[in-house]
Each structure stands twice: as structure tokens, then as C-alpha cells.
Amino acid sequence: MRKLEQYQPEKQKKGEQTGLISVIVTVYNIREYLPKAVDSILSSTYHNLEVLLIDDGSTDGSERICDEYAKKDGRVRVVHQRNGGAYSARNTGLLEAKGDYLTFVDGDDWIEPQMYETLLAAMMEQDADLAVCRYRKIYENRRVDLSTPMAAVFEGQELLAKYLEEDEAWLIQTAVWNKLWKRSLSDGLRFPKSLYEDMYFTIRLLAKSKRSVYLDWAMYNYMCSRTTSTTNIGLNEKTFNDLIPNFSVEIPSFFAVSSSKTQTGRPVYGSFREFPLSINALPEKNFVFQKKETFQIGCFCRLRSRSRSFAPYQTTIAHQTKSCVMGTCPPVPKPL
């Protein structure tokens, strides 16, 4: 990681904005929020945009609002489809996008005018294939913005490691909407049918990045007061079970034992399949690893640390894969 002191990407004149950015907006029954979201994108200081409005079978008039924007601005293109859920709408957007760079906006959020110009300029100046920015949390009666002037460049999977460590100094998050990336980075990637489809996608995006840049100032506004948002519904058995596949891909199994304790004082065990991380991706002082070839597990750290709400489900972790490098799973703690 290389920190950038007093960094501010140079502004790009309209004639210099040659790279096409595809902004994918998923829409489902958000009539009261949608105009603010689309207006914020169209007001961007980066003008070379393709704005894809993916109407996922709306029935509240959102579909008509989409069509109205397409008539007013040639950069807007609308796709209407039968309701298939967020993952389906996002995958449609990936298939339809023509841009050199890709990003997403949730249809009930909005962006700051300089967001895409700033992220793309940072990518070009630092020769990065991915850029991430902090976001502002919007509640009904307050806003939370912890922006700082900090910026940094990450090589290889360093940014992925920061994400897995959940270091709050780096607001990377699972979301796709605070990120901009080269189209080639997500070639072949699709969102799965899962409650946390963005986590699955983001982890693999970060794992593929060769160099990324992080800007610690908020340029995306996220509505936290929505009771229907999966980010705001809290944790239960379904959300926990949906998280597990996001960290699982078909490579050899690994076994990790926490060398620390949970909040209740019990050790935590786990067996997972995971994408390869570099040997230095996570601090070994927190875990004892049984290694096979050059792989280590990283997802277990994130699952264990997310919340006390996971405590009743910790024992589920140990048998998510059929085997581990130890041959059999170790003794599992009694349910907490």
C-alpha cells in the first residue's frame, strides 16, 4: 500500500473525457426516489456516460419515469424486464453495458457531481483498474460523513485484504456502487441469486484487481433508512446462510482455527473453500493456518468479526464443506 499525501486528481475537460462510463441503475417500484438518482447522474461533471435504467418489472409508475428520461437525454437507455430480483437486473445491466468502465447506482440513492470524473482521473493517473470512494450515510434525521483527505494505492490483493480485515479506516464495503472499474475486470463475472449478491461479486472483483486506488472522501449518498434494503434488515439464519456461498469457490479446502476468542470466550472453528490470497494477505497473529500449496483462507475472519448476531450460527461454519486439509473437521464447540 502506498499512501498519497494531499492527493487531488486533475479535472478533465469535456473534450478529454473519451472513455465511456456505463452507469447501471436497477429500478423496482422506487417512483419517489428515482428522479433524484437519475438527475444526479445526468448532472455529473463527467459527460461521456451511458445511463442504463434496468426496470425490473415495476408497477408503481417507475417504468414510465424511466421512459421519460430516455426521451429527454440520449445518454439514457431503458431495459424493461419481468421481475427477477436485484441480481437479475444487475446481470442484465452487465450484458447491456457498452462502456469502457462500469459502475452501479441504486435507484434510491444519488451521487455527487464530481464522483465519476474524480474516480476515473485517479484510475488513469495511478494506472489502476479499480477505484473506490467513501460514501455518505443518509438517515431520516441526520447524515454521517467521516471523509478525510486520505488516498492510497493498493497493489494486487492488498485492497481485498483490507476489506476482509474490516479496517474501518478504509470504507471499502461489499457494495458495487462506490466503485468504478475497467470493463475487463468483470469479464465473466455475474451476480448470483442470493440475498448478498453484491458481496459475491465484489470479492471476486477485488481479487482480480492488479492495482486499485482508494479515495477517502464521500461521493456517493446511501439511503440507510430504507426498511426493505438488505443492508438494513439485520442478521438472521437466512442472511447468514446466504453469506457462506459468497466466500466459496471450487479450489482445495482449508482449515482455520482462531487463536483468539469470540466475545463469549469460546474458540471458533471453520472449514471453507476460498479464492487464493497471498501469504501476507491477513495477519497470522489472529489465526493458525493449515496450509496447502500457497493458499490461505480469508473469509472466516470476516464472518467471525461481523456481529454478535452471528454467535448462534458459528457452529454452522464447520461443516459447510465436505472435508478439510486435516481430513476431518476438528471438534465443534457446543451451540452458544
Helices and strands as residue ranges (DSSP letters): E 2-4, G 14-16, E 21-27, H 34-42, E 49-55, H 62-72, E 76-80, H 86-96, E 101-106, E 110-111, H 115-126, E 130-138, E 143-144, E 151-155, H 158-165, E 179-182, G 183-186, H 197-208, E 211-223, H 237-243, G 244-247, E 253-258, E 269-273, G 284-286, E 287-290, H 299-305, G 308-319
